């Protein structure tokens, strides 16, 4: 035990493989589709074809957002995302927070 009160795990296919069932809360990080495509296509060796293959394996973004307990919208910039993270941490650390797996 590290004594940490919050642990964060990153799972690319969280809902698709069922890992969300073992978490207290799910946070989806997202941006408008156009921004997502631009960001991914700017990566080295990324092509439209590879992007389409990746998207074919994933649940649509709108579905992930609907299933999430919290959504961080990175389309509004880094500082706005940072503020959203702070607000989420405040909520999950609150005594009123009810983990999803105990619901």
Secondary structure, DSSP 8 states (H G I E B T S, - for coil): ----S------TTHHHHTGGGG-S--EEEE--HHHHHHHHHTSTT--HHHHHHHHHHS--HHHHHHH-SEEEEGGG-HHHHHHHHHHHHHHHHSTT---GGG-
